[in-house]
Amino acid sequence: MRSFGDAIIENACKAKVKQNQKSKSEKKMESQLKVLIAYLNAFEEAYDHDDWNLLDAYFTEDATYEVRSAAPFGGKWTSLSAVKAQFKSIVDAFDRRFVRRIPESDGRPKQKGNALHFRWKARYLLADGSEFVLSGNSIAYFRDGKIFELVDEISDELAIAAQVALQRQQAGE
């Protein structure tokens, strides 16, 4: 027959297991967050130096990058080399065309399963002194401590507004 003491011990053991599970989840998020922050810093360095190989440490070789949006942003690229080529292509065709680009975080990342979800925005200064703000959501999926899938979501309305801002910038150069 099971005693009251046995029940307390069993419940204490269950609580300890839950604490350990929570700790594992927290450790997982902390680890993923470190990789994400390091990647975002490396992205800025790659942008500054036009050296996209700086991102190799943060992605798997079979990584995919998908942008869910209208042109000029939308598409999907598979393999680390294709992802890096797309990063270079879009910053050359868009970001570098403006007087200044100011990336910003828009809140703390949230963990959902094996992914971190986060909001971002970038302010672009045009030659006429005005600004354009592009914002979106990103989801970074992790495997073995690296990003194996990165998804950016940009509304079609913002993608169209980005095209207009780029046209204004090119007209004002």
ROPA-67664 format. One record per atom (N, C-alpha, C): residue in three letters; x, y, z. Coordinates in steps of 0.001 Angstrom, whole numbers, padded with zeros to 6 digits, always signed. Each point is the difference from the previous one (the first is absolute). Example, Ala and Ser with C-alpha at 12.3 -4.5 7.8 and 13.67 -1.06 7.14 Angstrom:
2
ALA+013190-005690+007800
ALA-000890+001190+000000
ALA+000900+001200+000000
SER-000350+001050-000720
SER+000820+001190+000060
SER-000770+001090+000730
***
This chain:
173
MET+000835-001177+000000
MET-000835+001177+000000
MET+000880+001240+000000
ARG-000436+000968-000754
ARG+000759+001236-000137
ARG-000294+000937+001166
SER+001040+000565+000574
SER-000176+000894+001146
SER-000047+001458-000449
PHE-000425+000834+000923
PHE-000025+001440-000223
PHE+001409+000500-000314
GLY+000990-000542+000730
GLY+001407+000368-000231
GLY+000441-000354-001405
ASP-000420-001193-000483
ASP+000340-000405-001364
ASP-000583+000978-001024
ALA-001226+000435+000262
ALA-000653+000957-000902
ALA+000749+001339-000008
ILE+000439+000466+001164
ILE+000747+001267+000085
ILE+001317-000125-000758
ILE+000696-001117+000212
ILE+001267-000218-000691
ILE-000233-000053-001508
GLU-001055-000716-000430
GLU-000301-000098-001423
GLU-000297+001382-000591
ASN-000817+000804+000711
ASN-000320+001349-000473
ASN+001240+000889-000030
ALA+000860-000149+001014
ALA+001242+000776+000025
ALA+000887-000380-001176
CYS+000059-001290-000298
CYS+000787-000465-001146
CYS-000564+000545-001312
LYS-001324+000003-000136
LYS-000639+000545-001197
LYS+000298+001484-000131
ALA-000060+000724+001115
ALA+000292+001433-000014
ALA+001451+000236-000406
LYS+000915-000829+000499
LYS+001413+000129-000347
LYS+000207-000257-001489
VAL-000689-001002-000532
VAL+000086-000295-001430
VAL-000496+001207-000798
LYS-001122+000589+000431
LYS-000516+001178-000698
LYS+000995+001151+000063
GLN+000654+000196+001160
GLN+001004+001045+000129
GLN+001159-000263-000955
ASN+000437-001260-000065
ASN+001096-000346-000905
ASN-000400+000208-001453
GLN-001245-000345-000348
GLN-000471+000226-001358
GLN-000023+001484-000314
LYS-000478+000794+000941
LYS-000028+001439-000194
LYS+001418+000522-000158
SER+000894-000497+000809
SER+001390+000423-000091
SER+000588-000358-001355
LYS-000322-001194-000503
LYS+000485-000394-001323
LYS-000562+000926-001058
SER-001272+000341+000104
SER-000631+000904-000950
SER+000630+001386+000072
GLU+000216+000454+001219
GLU+000634+001308+000176
GLU+001425-000007-000535
LYS+000722-001101+000247
LYS+001368-000112-000509
LYS+000005-000016-001520
LYS-000972-000705-000575
LYS-000113-000073-001456
LYS-000242+001399-000579
MET-000935+000744+000606
MET-000277+001342-000492
MET+001219+000902+000172
GLU+000669-000114+001127
GLU+001190+000817+000238
GLU+001064-000290-001048
SER+000201-001273-000308
SER+000979-000403-001006
SER-000392+000530-001382
GLN-001274-000164-000354
GLN-000471+000493-001295
GLN+000093+001517-000074
LEU-000310+000663+001089
LEU+000061+001459+000041
LEU+001434+000485-000197
LYS+000962-000689+000597
LYS+001409+000359-000186
LYS+000393-000126-001469
VAL-000413-001086-000638
VAL+000305-000203-001420
VAL-000674+001088-000831
LEU-001257+000299+000301
LEU-000730+001020-000751
LEU+000672+001370+000124
ILE+000353+000381+001211
ILE+000647+001299+000211
ILE+001350+000040-000709
ALA+000763-001078+000108
ALA+001293-000055-000684
ALA-000191+000092-001515
TYR-001007-000705-000523
TYR-000293+000084-001440
TYR-000362+001424-000408
LEU-000887+000645+000759
LEU-000426+001355-000354
LEU+001181+000968+000033
ASN+000895-000155+000971
ASN+001203+000830+000040
ASN+000917-000299-001176
ALA+000138-001284-000322
ALA+000826-000398-001142
ALA-000599+000518-001311
PHE-001331+000025-000082
PHE-000647+000528-001198
PHE+000387+001469-000197
GLU-000026+000767+001079
GLU+000358+001417-000111
GLU+001459+000171-000397
GLU+000858-000862+000534
GLU+001414+000058-000379
GLU+000167-000400-001471
ALA-000712-001046-000425
ALA+000045-000419-001402
ALA-000501+001124-000903
TYR-001047+000667+000429
TYR-000543+001137-000754
TYR+001056+001103-000118
ASP+000623+000333+001122
ASP+001006+001077+000005
ASP+001215-000314-000859
HIS+000434-001272-000007
HIS+001227-000389-000697
HIS-000254-000763-001300
ASP-001263-000215-000324
ASP-000385-000768-001187
ASP+000698-001372-000013
ASP+000039-000623+001178
ASP+000618-001313+000144
ASP-001028-000953+000595
TRP-000773-000637-000852
TRP-001112-000835+000429
TRP+000450-001348+000541
ASN+001285-000324-000159
ASN+000533-001227+000600
ASN+000021+000099+001519
LEU-000140+001179+000546
LEU-000064+000175+001451
LEU-001224-000688+000598
LEU-000961-000369-000834
LEU-001231-000630+000483
LEU+000084-001524+000055
ASP+001070-000570-000521
ASP+000124-001459-000094
ASP-000191-000705+001339
ALA+000496+000583+001065
ALA-000049-000653+001316
ALA-001406-000113+000567
TYR-000971+000706-000587
TYR-001339+000083+000598
TYR-001065-000775-000762
PHE+000347-000532-001167
PHE-000962-000726-000831
PHE+000508-001398-000307
THR-000939-000921-000185
THR+000359-001330-000489
THR+000278+000105-001497
GLU+000719-000969-000531
GLU+000318+000001-001435
GLU-001260-000086-000866
ASP-001036-000674+000508
ASP-001238-000166-000766
ASP-001057+001040+000389
ALA+000437+001116+000523
ALA-000916+001041+000474
ALA-000914+000493-001108
THR-001195+000446+000400
THR-000907+000658-000932
THR-000357+001371+000545
TYR-000236+000911-000915
TYR-000445+001347+000336
TYR-001213+000282-000862
GLU-001087+000358+000654
GLU-001235+000292-000721
GLU-000493+001372+000419
VAL-000391+000783-000985
VAL-000628+001287+000280
VAL-001414-000082-000533
ARG-000947+000087+000918
ARG-001413-000030-000367
ARG-000449+001433-000205
SER+000013+000405-001262
SER-000311+001381-000343
SER-000057+000148-001511
ALA-000437+001184-000404
ALA+000002+000353-001417
ALA+001418+000425-000405
ALA+000185+000216-001287
ALA+001277+000505-000517
ALA+000286+001362+000641
PRO+001205+000363+000217
PRO+001232-000650-000444
PRO+000532-001034+000980
PHE-000738-000283+001049
PHE+000533-000819+001084
PHE-000326-001482-000091
GLY-001175-000376-000484
GLY-000493-001362+000086
GLY+000829-001035-000725
GLY+000042-001209+000580
GLY+000693-001117-000628
GLY+000491-000989+001030
LYS+000628-001065-000499
LYS+000559-001027+000877
LYS+001329-000467-000585
TRP+001005-000111+000879
TRP+001333-000385-000400
TRP+000457-001152+000881
THR+000587-001010-000626
THR+000406-001204+000717
THR+001486-000232-000193
SER+000692-000222+001083
SER+001438-000250+000157
SER+000631+001265+000569
LEU+001015-000203+000787
LEU+000674+001126+000640
LEU+000539+000982-001034
SER+000576-000499-001065
SER+000544+000909-001019
SER-001110+000812-000665
ALA-001160-000606-000243
ALA-001125+000724-000603
ALA-000560+001049+000966
VAL-000056-000336+001281
VAL-000484+000943+001013
VAL+000915+001214+000049
LYS+001307-000240+000069
LYS+000955+001113+000058
LYS-000054+000841-001274
ALA-000150-000646-001136
ALA-000091+000730-001269
ALA-001245+000894-000020
GLN-001103-000510+000556
GLN-001225+000804+000051
GLN+000149+001184+000952
PHE+000623-000231+001153
PHE+000242+001121+000920
PHE+000781+001099-000727
LYS+001072-000368-000670
LYS+000811+000977-000730
LYS-000823+000679-001091
SER-000763-000786-000727
SER-000797+000538-001099
SER-001021+001029+000480
ILE-000720-000315+001061
ILE-001044+000917+000449
ILE+000590+001253+000647
VAL+001087-000142+000738
VAL+000570+001224+000594
VAL+000625+000880-001075
ASP+000568-000600-001045
ASP+000546+000804-001098
ASP-001108+000682-000792
ALA-001097-000714-000234
ALA-001096+000540-000809
ALA-000907+000943+000784
PHE-000036-000139+001329
PHE-000929+000807+000783
PHE+000711+000828+001072
ASP+000476-000641+001039
ASP+000535+000708+001174
ASP+001097+001011-000344
ARG+000950-000403-000803
ARG+001144+000877-000310
ARG-000380+001187-000888
ARG-001185-000001-000534
ARG-000448+001103-000861
ARG-000413+001234+000803
PHE-000181-000173+001288
PHE-000445+001104+000847
PHE+001200+000686+000647
VAL-000226+001216+000486
VAL+001061+000756+000660
VAL+000467-000739+001247
ARG-000950-000549+000734
ARG+000338-000695+001245
ARG-001063-001041+000323
ARG+000439-001074+000613
ARG-000882-001085+000441
ARG+000226-000185+001495
ILE-001105+000011+000767
ILE+000098-000134+001458
ILE-000875-001168+000436
PRO+000619-001176+000250
PRO-000785-001159+000444
PRO-000360+000134+001475
GLU-001189-000476+000356
GLU-000461+000074+001381
GLU-000758-001270+000365
SER+000068-000329+001265
SER-000792-001100+000545
SER-001375+000556+000344
ASP-000983-000850-000036
ASP-001354+000426+000347
ASP-000585-000975+001014
GLY+000658-000114+001142
GLY-000472-000905+001045
GLY+000913-001190+000192
ARG-000288-000772+001025
ARG+000804-001174+000354
ARG-000478-001210-000802
PRO+000948-000805-000490
PRO-000392-001233-000699
PRO-000805-000919+000907
LYS-000889-000757-000623
LYS-000821-000970+000725
LYS+000297-001381-000559
GLN+000144-000955+000902
GLN+000258-001367-000427
GLN-001314-000725-000231
LYS-000083-000665-001136
LYS-001130-000868-000313
LYS+000595-001267-000579
GLY-000006-001054+000798
GLY+000590-001253-000450
GLY+001493+000154-000207
ASN+000469-000365-001169
ASN+001419+000062-000317
ASN+000344+001265-000781
ALA-000761+001066+000248
ALA+000208+001227-000758
ALA-000103+001223+000907
LEU+000658+001048-000438
LEU-000149+001307+000638
LEU-000714+000916-000980
HIS-001038+000656+000489
HIS-000772+000965-000789
HIS+000361+001392+000507
PHE+000257+000904-000934
PHE+000314+001358+000424
PHE-000440+001010-001046
ARG-000292+001207+000492
ARG-000390+001106-000867
ARG+001215+000907-000188
TRP+000074+000642-001147
TRP+001100+000897-000287
TRP-000510+001166-000836
LYS+000822+001014-000068
LYS-000272+001088-000935
LYS+001320+000636-000397
ALA-000006+000621-001138
ALA+001175+000719-000497
ALA-000481+001352-000525
ARG+000713+001021+000423
ARG-000299+001352-000491
ARG+001008+000326-001096
TYR-000502+000565-001074
TYR+000841+000378-001132
TYR-000111+001504-000202
LEU+001138+000663-000038
LEU+000046+001438-000224
LEU+000160+000251-001495
LEU-000893+000815-000555
LEU+000043+000341-001417
LEU+000785+001295-000197
ALA+000444+000241-001217
ALA+000803+001182-000316
ALA-000739+001300+000296
ASP-001328-000017-000070
ASP-000769+001222+000259
ASP-000209+000255+001494
GLY+000592-000877+000848
GLY-000107+000164+001442
GLY-001157-000759+000631
SER-000892-000538-000801
SER-001125-000759+000548
SER+000453-001420+000355
GLU-000857-000700+000717
GLU+000294-001373+000403
GLU-001088-000949-000491
PHE+000429-001218-000220
PHE-000923-001089-000282
PHE+000285-001093+001020
VAL-001054-000573+000594
VAL+000169-001068+000987
VAL-000576-001293-000573
LEU+000845-001018-000034
LEU-000397-001339-000427
LEU+000008-000879+001245
SER-001073-000748+000205
SER-000058-000871+001177
SER-000547-001359-000394
GLY+000251-000962+000859
GLY-000490-001339-000283
GLY+000216-000936+001174
ASN-000294-001245-000257
ASN+000180-001078+000975
ASN+001006-000981-000564
SER+000781-000575+000879
SER+000931-001052-000403
SER-000178-001203+000901
ILE+000258-001152-000583
ILE-000024-001256+000744
ILE+001303-000725-000334
ALA+000772-000293+001036
ALA+001248-000741-000178
ALA-000185-001385+000608
TYR+000147-001026-000829
TYR-000109-001392+000445
TYR+001415-000546+000206
PHE+000192-000737+001083
PHE+001327-000469+000374
PHE+000121-001518-000056
ARG+001209-000415-000362
ARG+000364-001421+000036
ARG+001488-000070+000351
ASP+000321-000758+001008
ASP+001395-000191+000417
ASP+000721+001326+000255
GLY-000724+000942+000601
GLY+000618+001263+000384
GLY+000193+001004-001118
LYS-000600-000275-001164
LYS+000112+000924-001140
LYS-001381+000240-000599
ILE-000110+001061-000770
ILE-001244+000306-000704
ILE-000053-000870-001256
PHE-001086-000762-000137
PHE-000139-000785-001225
PHE-001107+000561-000895
GLU-000830+000864+000561
GLU-001026+000654-000807
GLU-000267+001376+000596
LEU+000000+000996-000867
LEU-000306+001361+000403
LEU-001121+000496-000899
VAL-001063+000481+000634
VAL-001160+000496-000741
VAL-000235+001451+000400
ASP-000064+000866-000995
ASP-000370+001399+000216
ASP-001381+000220-000591
GLU-000830+000695+000749
GLU-001344+000341-000478
GLU-000118+001514-000063
ILE-000263+000490-001198
ILE-000162+001438-000244
ILE-001323+000170-000734
SER-000857+000866+000510
SER-001307+000171-000650
SER+000193+000488-001432
ASP-000923-000395-000868
ASP+000050+000450-001394
ASP-000089+001520-000084
GLU-000787+000604+000898
GLU-000133+001466+000004
GLU+001344+000664+000275
LEU+000747-000546+000962
LEU+001323+000564+000295
LEU+000985-000264-001133
ALA-000109-001139-000645
ALA+000879-000291-001135
ALA-000236+001003-001128
ILE-001260+000335-000249
ILE-000323+000995-001028
ILE+000501+001380+000436
ALA-000204+000339+001269
ALA+000492+001283+000516
ALA+001521+000068-000091
ALA+000676-001129+000196
ALA+001459-000052-000118
ALA+000436+000297-001424
GLN-000737-000548-000972
GLN+000315+000279-001404
GLN-000154+001487-000304
VAL-001057+000601+000519
VAL-000226+001436-000210
VAL+001134+000803+000646
ALA+000380-000357+001227
ALA+001086+000709+000683
ALA+001301-000135-000783
LEU+000263-001191-000535
LEU+001208-000213-000792
LEU-000030+000858-001266
GLN-001139+000076-000666
GLN-000121+000837-001195
GLN+000225+001477+000329
ARG-000563+000445+001142
ARG+000219+001372+000449
ARG+001472+000256+000264
GLN+000661-000970+000641
GLN+001420+000145+000319
GLN+000813+000083-001275
GLN-000283-000869-000958
GLN+000772-000002-001241
GLN-000222+001280-000786
ALA-001197+000558+000083
ALA-000291+001263-000701
ALA+000731+001171+000676
GLY+000221-000121+001313
GLY+000636+001089+000738
GLY+001503-000094+000100
GLU+000593-001071-000519
GLU+001467-000179+000103
GLU+000749+000994-000837
***
